[in-house]
Amino acid sequence: MADALVSIQIIPRTRNEKDTYSLVDEAIQVIADSKVKYEVHPLETTMEGDLRELLDIVYRMHRKMIEKGCPSVLSEVKIFYKPGGASMDELTAKYR
């Protein structure tokens, strides 16, 4: 059972003002490869799952950006943690 939602906006710093959209796509692919439930939104991506696993995914996203040549990475991360169970559907049902 999922106990957390983690939203991340990742902002890779690039050399020579290179376009970052392809790098953000690579970061989102790290999430997709992890097989956790996630949704991409215009300004952030939200994942649902075990908090430890989600934080590890955040770490892997940052490592991927460094591997791709970014000298640094800035992220805004939001965490909703509820040991009894957390879901995107539960929090957004009244809006859908």
N, C-alpha and C positions, 0 to 999 in steps of 0.2 A: 504494500500500500504506500502510495506517495505521502510524504510528510512535509513536503516543501514545494514552493514555487520560487524560482530564481529568474529574474529578468536582468538582461545584460544589454547595454549599449556599448559596443566595443569601437574604439577610435584608434586605429593603428597610425602611428606617426611614420611618415615615409620620407625618403630622401628625394630631393628635387621636386617636391610638391606633386608627386605621382598620385594619380587617381586612386582612391582607397576602396571604391565599390567592389572591385574584384577580390580584394583582401577580406572585406566583410563577408563576401560570399564564401570564401574559404573558411572563415571562422564559423559561419553557420553550418558548413558541411561537417565540421567537427561535431556539432550537436547532432546533426542528422545521422552520422555514423555511429553515434552512441546508442541510438534506438530509444531514447527517452521521448516522451510526448513533448511537443513544442509547438509554438505558434510564432510566426514572424510578423511583426507589426512595423509600421513606418519608422519608428525611432528606437525600437528595442525588440529583442526576442525573448519570449518567456518559455521556460522549461518547467516540467512537472516531474517530480520523482523523489528519490532519497536525497536528503540534504548533502551527505558526504559525496555521493556520486555527482550531484550537480556542481558542487564546488570543485571537484576534480575536472569536470568538463570545462569550467571557467579557466582553470589552470592550463589545460591542454589547448584551449583557444589562444591564450596568451603565448604559449610556447610556439604554436603554429605561426603566429605573426612574426616572432623573432626569427624562426627558421626561414620565413619568406623574405627576410632582409630588413625588417623594421627595426630601427634602433631602440624604440620604446613603444609602449602601448598604454593608452588611457582607457579606463572603463568605468561606467557607472553601473553598479550592481544593486539590485533590490532583492531582499529575501523575505518571504513569508514562510514562517515555520510553525507547523501545528502537528505535534506528534500523533494526534488522533486521526489525522488525515487531512490532506490539502488537495484541492483540485481547481483548475481554471474554470471548469464548468460550474462548480458550486459558487464561485465568486462572481461569475458573469451571467448566470442563468436569467436573471430578471431583465437583462439588456438584450437578450437574443430572442 
